[in-house]
Amino acid sequence: MKILHKTIIWFTWSSPVLFLPFFFLTVGERVEYGKNMGTLSLILFIITFIPSMIRRFGLAKEFSLLIKLTLPVRRQFGILMFMTAFTHYLAIKVIPTLQEKRPPSLPPYQAFGLAAIILSLALFITSNNWSTRKLKSNWKKLHRLTYVIGWLIFGHVLLISLRSGEVLSIQAISIGIVMVLEIASLIKARVGIKD
């Protein structure tokens, strides 16, 4: 397990390498790469929710291995989520706009995605021990933005799937289910506290 955790930490530190393919990919390959980074970002975002959700549902014993694998490196998953989301945004929006000298536009699905990235930037910047110490209890409050970010991501992928003519993409279904379960786990935890 320590090897896995060290590997994830190593990936976190080496994540700027994600930008290198931009120099070698064709336009079509870059778009595909950007889509893949978006999907990977979604998966990493979902992983950050799993340990707390399992605990709030009272299933920590049944899923102890999953919690042991993810909880110690949840911060690194969050950092990697931001890096892959930012790479996605560069590949899909920023670079094509600059290269093709298009006027800036922001359709609703991109507005949801951009809002999620902007809020994620605050979490990315404060995902370190120094920020945790300096912000104290405000750090936890700030990182509750993950719930807002989750719904923004849901809106982003839902609007993309509707725009492309799909009924619902697997990404929209996945994040939708996770966000509903997250709300249910928070409600369960609140009700459990009152009892």
N, C-alpha and C positions, 0 to 999 in steps of 0.2 A: 504494500500500500504506500509506503514511503517513496518508493521509486515512481509510482504514478503521480503522487503529489509533487515530487521534484520535477518530473517531466512537465506537468501543467505549469509550474512556476517558470521553468525554462521557456516554454512556449509564450508565456506572458511577456517575459523580458525580450524575447526575439520577435514579438508581434509586428514591429515596424517593417519587417521583411515582407509583410503583406502588400506593401506598396510597390515593391520591385517589379512584379509582372506588368505594371502599367507601361514600362519602357520597352517591353518585348512583344506585347500582344497586339493583334490586329483589332480593328474596331469591333467586329463580331465576337472575337474571343474575349475582349475586355468586357463587353456587355454580359456575356455568359459568366465570366469570372465574377462580375459584380452581383449577378443574381445568386450565384453560389455563396458569395460572402453574406448576402442578405439572409439566405436560408440558414447558414451556419450561425449567424448572429442571433436569429430567432431561437435556434436550438440552445445556444449558450444562455440566452435570457431565461428560457424555461428552466434550465438546470439550476439557475440561481434561486428559483422559487421552491424547488422540490423539498429541501431539508426542513424548512420552517413549516411548510404546508403539511408534511407528514407528521411532524410533531404536534401541530394544532389539532389534527384529526385523531390524535392518540394512537398512531400507528408506528411510533418510533421503535418499538421492540421488533415488530414484524419486518421493518425495513432498515434495521440497524446498519447493515453493510452499506446500503445506498447512502445513508447519512454519513457514515464514516468516510466514504469515498468523496462525497461532494462538499460537506460542510467546511472542512479545513481549508479548502481552496476556492470557496465561493467567491471571495473577493477577486481572485485571479480570473474566474469565469466571467465576472462582471467586466473586468478590464478587457478581456478578450472579446466580449460581446461588443463593447464600444468600438474597439479597433476594427472588428469585422464590419460593424454597421457603418462606420465612417468610410471604410474602404468601399463598401457597397454604394454609399452616397457619391463618393468621388467618381467611381466607375460608371454609374448609371446617370448621374445628373451633372456634376461639375465639369468633368473633363469633356464630355460631348458638347456642353453649352459653350465652353471656351474654344474648343477646336473648330466647331462649326459656326462660331460667332453668332449664335442664336440670341435673340433677346431673352432675358430671364423671364421665366414663367413659373407658376407654382399651382398646378392643378391640385384639387383637394387631397388626392392620395399622396402626393409629394409633400403637401403641407403637414399632414399627419406624421409622415416619416421624418421631416425636418424638425418638427417640434419634439419628437421622441429623441432625436440625436442631440438637440440643444440641451434638453433636460438631462440626458445621459452624460453629456460633457461635465456637468456639475458633479455627478456621481463619480465619473472617471477621475476628475481632478482631486477629489477628496477620498479616493480609495487607497489610503496609505495610513500608516501608524501615526505620523505627525498630525494629520488632519483629525484623526479620531481623538487624539489627546487634546488638541486645541479647541475643537468644536464641542467636545464633551457630549452632553445629552442632545445638543443640536445636530450632531452628526447623524444620530438615529432618525431624527425628524426629517432631515434633508434626504436621507436614503429611503424614506417612505415614498419619495417621488417614483419609485419603481412601480407602484400601483398605477399611477397616472401614465407612466411610460408604457406599461403593459396594454392599457386601453388604447393609447395612441398607436401602438404597433398593430393591435387588432384592427383599428380603423384603416391603417395603411394597407395591410395585406387584404382586408376585406374589399376595399375599394379597388385595389389592383385586380383581384379576381373578378369582380363585377365588371370592371372596365374591359377585361380581356374576354368577356363572354362566358366565363366559367360560372357554374352555379356557386360553388364555394371551393376554394383551394384547400389543400391539406394544411397549409400554413395557417390559413384563417381559422379553420376548424380547430387546429391544435392550440393556438394561442387563445381562442375563444373559450375552449374547455378549461384551459389552465387558469384563465382569469376568473371564470365562474367558480371553479374549485377554490381559488384563492379567497374570493369573497366568502364562500361557504365556510372555509376554515377559519377566517377571521370572525365571522358571526358565531361559529361554534366555540371559539376561544372566549369571546365576550360573554356568551351565555354561560359557559363553564365557570367564569370568574364570578358571576352574579349568584350562582347556585351555592 
